[in-house]
């Protein structure tokens, strides 16, 4: 894949990820929104860093992937704690 294609692919993924963060996480407060954000923001950068052997991007994408997955885990635990008992 050329650098131009990578650039536009990563840009599009970021736009989708920001939209997911705004709507699913920000407005709707859905714990799994963090998984969507991770899939569209962290995973494409992870693939790019591995394919192009750019270790700085690898460290950055792993850091953000950890943040997004940690947020998902915490939000899921909180949403389960708020559920009425008996479900």
VORO-776598 format. One record per residue: z negated, y, x of N, C-alpha, C in turn; residue number from 1; residue in one letter. Coordinates in nm, 3 decimals. Example, Ala and Ser with C-alpha at 12.3 -4.5 7.8 and 13.67 -1.06 7.14 Angstrom:
<nodes>
+---------+---------+---------+---------+---------+---------+---------+---------+---------+-----+------+
:     nup :  nnorth :   neast :    caup : canorth :  caeast :     cup :  cnorth :   ceast : pos : code :
+---------+---------+---------+---------+---------+---------+---------+---------+---------+-----+------+
:  -0.780 :  -0.569 :   1.319 :  -0.780 :  -0.450 :   1.230 :  -0.780 :  -0.330 :   1.320 :   1 :    A :
:  -0.708 :  -0.225 :   1.285 :  -0.714 :  -0.106 :   1.367 :  -0.787 :   0.003 :   1.290 :   2 :    S :
+---------+---------+---------+---------+---------+---------+---------+---------+---------+-----+------+
</nodes>
This chain:
<nodes>
+---------+---------+---------+---------+---------+---------+---------+---------+---------+-----+------+
:     nup :  nnorth :   neast :    caup : canorth :  caeast :     cup :  cnorth :   ceast : pos : code :
+---------+---------+---------+---------+---------+---------+---------+---------+---------+-----+------+
:   0.000 :  -0.117 :   0.086 :   0.000 :   0.000 :   0.000 :   0.000 :   0.123 :   0.090 :   1 :    X :
:   0.083 :   0.220 :   0.058 :   0.091 :   0.341 :   0.141 :  -0.031 :   0.430 :   0.120 :   2 :    X :
:  -0.051 :   0.522 :   0.212 :  -0.164 :   0.615 :   0.200 :  -0.153 :   0.699 :   0.073 :   3 :    X :
:  -0.031 :   0.738 :   0.036 :  -0.013 :   0.816 :  -0.088 :  -0.055 :   0.736 :  -0.211 :   4 :    X :
:  -0.014 :   0.610 :  -0.215 :  -0.051 :   0.525 :  -0.329 :  -0.202 :   0.504 :  -0.332 :   5 :    X :
:  -0.262 :   0.478 :  -0.217 :  -0.408 :   0.465 :  -0.211 :  -0.475 :   0.593 :  -0.261 :   6 :    X :
:  -0.424 :   0.706 :  -0.214 :  -0.484 :   0.833 :  -0.253 :  -0.483 :   0.855 :  -0.403 :   7 :    X :
:  -0.368 :   0.831 :  -0.465 :  -0.357 :   0.850 :  -0.610 :  -0.436 :   0.744 :  -0.687 :   8 :    X :
:  -0.439 :   0.623 :  -0.636 :  -0.516 :   0.517 :  -0.701 :  -0.665 :   0.549 :  -0.698 :   9 :    X :
:  -0.713 :   0.592 :  -0.583 :  -0.855 :   0.629 :  -0.571 :  -0.888 :   0.751 :  -0.657 :  10 :    X :
:  -0.797 :   0.847 :  -0.662 :  -0.817 :   0.964 :  -0.747 :  -0.828 :   0.924 :  -0.894 :  11 :    X :
:  -0.736 :   0.840 :  -0.941 :  -0.738 :   0.796 :  -1.081 :  -0.866 :   0.719 :  -1.112 :  12 :    X :
:  -0.908 :   0.633 :  -1.019 :  -1.031 :   0.556 :  -1.039 :  -1.151 :   0.649 :  -1.048 :  13 :    X :
:  -1.155 :   0.751 :  -0.965 :  -1.265 :   0.849 :  -0.968 :  -1.269 :   0.923 :  -1.102 :  14 :    X :
:  -1.153 :   0.960 :  -1.153 :  -1.146 :   1.032 :  -1.281 :  -1.201 :   0.943 :  -1.393 :  15 :    X :
:  -1.161 :   0.817 :  -1.395 :  -1.212 :   0.723 :  -1.495 :  -1.363 :   0.705 :  -1.477 :  16 :    X :
:  -1.408 :   0.690 :  -1.353 :  -1.550 :   0.675 :  -1.326 :  -1.632 :   0.796 :  -1.369 :  17 :    X :
:  -1.580 :   0.914 :  -1.345 :  -1.650 :   1.036 :  -1.389 :  -1.654 :   1.045 :  -1.541 :  18 :    X :
:  -1.545 :   1.005 :  -1.605 :  -1.543 :   1.002 :  -1.751 :  -1.646 :   0.905 :  -1.806 :  19 :    X :
:  -1.654 :   0.787 :  -1.745 :  -1.753 :   0.688 :  -1.787 :  -1.894 :   0.740 :  -1.766 :  20 :    X :
:  -1.916 :   0.806 :  -1.654 :  -2.049 :   0.861 :  -1.627 :  -2.084 :   0.968 :  -1.731 :  21 :    X :
:  -1.989 :   1.051 :  -1.763 :  -2.014 :   1.158 :  -1.860 :  -2.041 :   1.103 :  -1.999 :  22 :    X :
:  -1.956 :   1.013 :  -2.046 :  -1.965 :   0.964 :  -2.184 :  -2.065 :   0.850 :  -2.199 :  23 :    X :
:  -2.047 :   0.745 :  -2.122 :  -2.131 :   0.625 :  -2.140 :  -2.273 :   0.644 :  -2.089 :  24 :    X :
:  -2.287 :   0.711 :  -1.977 :  -2.419 :   0.730 :  -1.918 :  -2.483 :   0.859 :  -1.968 :  25 :    X :
:  -2.408 :   0.968 :  -1.961 :  -2.464 :   1.098 :  -1.997 :  -2.489 :   1.118 :  -2.145 :  26 :    X :
:  -2.388 :   1.093 :  -2.227 :  -2.399 :   1.119 :  -2.371 :  -2.457 :   1.002 :  -2.449 :  27 :    X :
:  -2.408 :   0.881 :  -2.423 :  -2.449 :   0.766 :  -2.503 :  -2.569 :   0.692 :  -2.446 :  28 :    X :
:  -2.602 :   0.719 :  -2.319 :  -2.720 :   0.660 :  -2.253 :  -2.719 :   0.508 :  -2.256 :  29 :    X :
:  -2.602 :   0.449 :  -2.225 :  -2.586 :   0.304 :  -2.223 :  -2.608 :   0.251 :  -2.082 :  30 :    X :
:  -2.696 :   0.153 :  -2.066 :  -2.727 :   0.102 :  -1.933 :  -2.603 :   0.043 :  -1.866 :  31 :    X :
:  -2.518 :  -0.024 :  -1.942 :  -2.402 :  -0.088 :  -1.884 :  -2.295 :   0.014 :  -1.845 :  32 :    X :
:  -2.312 :   0.139 :  -1.881 :  -2.222 :   0.244 :  -1.835 :  -2.223 :   0.254 :  -1.683 :  33 :    X :
:  -2.339 :   0.224 :  -1.624 :  -2.347 :   0.226 :  -1.478 :  -2.259 :   0.118 :  -1.415 :  34 :    X :
:  -2.242 :   0.006 :  -1.484 :  -2.154 :  -0.100 :  -1.433 :  -2.009 :  -0.056 :  -1.438 :  35 :    X :
:  -1.973 :   0.017 :  -1.543 :  -1.837 :   0.071 :  -1.553 :  -1.814 :   0.172 :  -1.442 :  36 :    X :
:  -1.911 :   0.258 :  -1.420 :  -1.901 :   0.357 :  -1.312 :  -1.884 :   0.285 :  -1.178 :  37 :    X :
:  -1.965 :   0.184 :  -1.153 :  -1.955 :   0.109 :  -1.027 :  -1.817 :   0.046 :  -1.011 :  38 :    X :
:  -1.765 :  -0.009 :  -1.120 :  -1.635 :  -0.076 :  -1.114 :  -1.522 :   0.022 :  -1.083 :  39 :    X :
:  -1.531 :   0.143 :  -1.134 :  -1.422 :   0.238 :  -1.116 :  -1.442 :   0.335 :  -0.999 :  40 :    X :
:  -1.563 :   0.345 :  -0.950 :  -1.588 :   0.438 :  -0.839 :  -1.613 :   0.361 :  -0.710 :  41 :    X :
:  -1.708 :   0.271 :  -0.710 :  -1.746 :   0.202 :  -0.586 :  -1.650 :   0.092 :  -0.544 :  42 :    X :
:  -1.607 :   0.010 :  -0.638 :  -1.525 :  -0.106 :  -0.602 :  -1.389 :  -0.066 :  -0.542 :  43 :    X :
:  -1.316 :   0.032 :  -0.597 :  -1.190 :   0.070 :  -0.533 :  -1.209 :   0.122 :  -0.390 :  44 :    X :
:  -1.315 :   0.200 :  -0.368 :  -1.341 :   0.249 :  -0.233 :  -1.380 :   0.135 :  -0.140 :  45 :    X :
:  -1.452 :   0.037 :  -0.193 :  -1.489 :  -0.080 :  -0.115 :  -1.363 :  -0.155 :  -0.071 :  46 :    X :
:  -1.271 :  -0.175 :  -0.165 :  -1.144 :  -0.243 :  -0.131 :  -1.066 :  -0.163 :  -0.028 :  47 :    X :
:  -1.057 :  -0.033 :  -0.048 :  -0.985 :   0.053 :   0.046 :  -1.044 :   0.043 :   0.186 :  48 :    X :
:  -1.176 :   0.049 :   0.194 :  -1.242 :   0.047 :   0.325 :  -1.221 :  -0.087 :   0.397 :  49 :    X :
:  -1.221 :  -0.195 :   0.323 :  -1.201 :  -0.326 :   0.384 :  -1.055 :  -0.343 :   0.428 :  50 :    X :
:  -0.961 :  -0.308 :   0.341 :  -0.819 :  -0.326 :   0.372 :  -0.775 :  -0.237 :   0.488 :  51 :    X :
:  -0.826 :  -0.114 :   0.493 :  -0.785 :  -0.020 :   0.598 :  -0.880 :  -0.021 :   0.718 :  52 :    X :
:  -0.985 :  -0.105 :   0.713 :  -1.081 :  -0.117 :   0.823 :  -1.146 :   0.018 :   0.858 :  53 :    X :
:  -1.191 :   0.088 :   0.756 :  -1.260 :   0.216 :   0.775 :  -1.407 :   0.195 :   0.743 :  54 :    X :
:  -1.485 :   0.181 :   0.847 :  -1.625 :   0.144 :   0.831 :  -1.710 :   0.254 :   0.768 :  55 :    X :
:  -1.673 :   0.377 :   0.789 :  -1.746 :   0.487 :   0.725 :  -1.735 :   0.480 :   0.574 :  56 :    X :
:  -1.615 :   0.452 :   0.524 :  -1.596 :   0.436 :   0.381 :  -1.666 :   0.311 :   0.329 :  57 :    X :
:  -1.671 :   0.207 :   0.411 :  -1.742 :   0.086 :   0.373 :  -1.890 :   0.115 :   0.352 :  58 :    X :
:  -1.951 :   0.186 :   0.446 :  -2.093 :   0.222 :   0.433 :  -2.116 :   0.309 :   0.310 :  59 :    X :
:  -2.028 :   0.406 :   0.288 :  -2.041 :   0.495 :   0.173 :  -2.026 :   0.418 :   0.042 :  60 :    X :
:  -1.925 :   0.332 :   0.032 :  -1.902 :   0.260 :  -0.093 :  -2.015 :   0.161 :  -0.121 :  61 :    X :
:  -2.069 :   0.098 :  -0.018 :  -2.183 :   0.007 :  -0.038 :  -2.308 :   0.083 :  -0.081 :  62 :    X :
:  -2.326 :   0.203 :  -0.027 :  -2.440 :   0.286 :  -0.067 :  -2.430 :   0.323 :  -0.215 :  63 :    X :
:  -2.313 :   0.372 :  -0.258 :  -2.295 :   0.411 :  -0.398 :  -2.300 :   0.290 :  -0.490 :  64 :    X :
:  -2.246 :   0.176 :  -0.446 :  -2.253 :   0.055 :  -0.527 :  -2.399 :   0.017 :  -0.550 :  65 :    X :
:  -2.481 :   0.028 :  -0.446 :  -2.624 :  -0.001 :  -0.458 :  -2.690 :   0.095 :  -0.556 :  66 :    X :
:  -2.657 :   0.222 :  -0.548 :  -2.714 :   0.322 :  -0.640 :  -2.677 :   0.290 :  -0.784 :  67 :    X :
:  -2.549 :   0.264 :  -0.811 :  -2.504 :   0.237 :  -0.947 :  -2.565 :   0.109 :  -1.003 :  68 :    X :
:  -2.572 :   0.004 :  -0.923 :  -2.629 :  -0.122 :  -0.970 :  -2.780 :  -0.111 :  -0.990 :  69 :    X :
:  -2.847 :  -0.034 :  -0.905 :  -2.991 :  -0.010 :  -0.922 :  -3.017 :   0.066 :  -1.051 :  70 :    X :
:  -2.935 :   0.168 :  -1.077 :  -2.950 :   0.244 :  -1.201 :  -2.928 :   0.154 :  -1.322 :  71 :    X :
:  -2.827 :   0.068 :  -1.317 :  -2.801 :  -0.024 :  -1.429 :  -2.921 :  -0.115 :  -1.453 :  72 :    X :
:  -2.975 :  -0.170 :  -1.345 :  -3.091 :  -0.260 :  -1.358 :  -3.211 :  -0.188 :  -1.418 :  73 :    X :
:  -3.239 :  -0.068 :  -1.370 :  -3.353 :   0.009 :  -1.422 :  -3.333 :   0.050 :  -1.567 :  74 :    X :
:  -3.214 :   0.097 :  -1.599 :  -3.187 :   0.140 :  -1.736 :  -3.194 :   0.021 :  -1.831 :  75 :    X :
:  -3.145 :  -0.095 :  -1.787 :  -3.150 :  -0.214 :  -1.873 :  -3.295 :  -0.253 :  -1.900 :  76 :    X :
:  -3.377 :  -0.250 :  -1.796 :  -3.519 :  -0.282 :  -1.813 :  -3.585 :  -0.185 :  -1.909 :  77 :    X :
:  -3.553 :  -0.057 :  -1.897 :  -3.610 :   0.044 :  -1.987 :  -3.563 :   0.023 :  -2.130 :  78 :    X :
:  -3.434 :  -0.009 :  -2.148 :  -3.383 :  -0.027 :  -2.285 :  -3.445 :  -0.151 :  -2.349 :  79 :    X :
:  -3.470 :  -0.255 :  -2.270 :  -3.536 :  -0.375 :  -2.324 :  -3.681 :  -0.346 :  -2.360 :  80 :    X :
:  -3.747 :  -0.261 :  -2.283 :  -3.887 :  -0.226 :  -2.312 :  -3.898 :  -0.143 :  -2.439 :  81 :    X :
:  -3.792 :  -0.067 :  -2.471 :  -3.793 :   0.018 :  -2.590 :  -3.753 :  -0.056 :  -2.718 :  82 :    X :
:  -3.696 :  -0.178 :  -2.704 :  -3.654 :  -0.255 :  -2.821 :  -3.777 :  -0.295 :  -2.902 :  83 :    X :
:  -3.761 :  -0.296 :  -3.034 :  -3.873 :  -0.342 :  -3.117 :  -3.903 :  -0.489 :  -3.089 :  84 :    X :
:  -4.030 :  -0.524 :  -3.094 :  -4.071 :  -0.662 :  -3.070 :  -4.018 :  -0.749 :  -3.185 :  85 :    X :
:  -3.982 :  -0.872 :  -3.155 :  -3.932 :  -0.963 :  -3.257 :  -3.783 :  -0.984 :  -3.244 :  86 :    X :
:  -3.715 :  -0.911 :  -3.154 :  -3.573 :  -0.931 :  -3.132 :  -3.550 :  -1.031 :  -3.024 :  87 :    X :
+---------+---------+---------+---------+---------+---------+---------+---------+---------+-----+------+
</nodes>
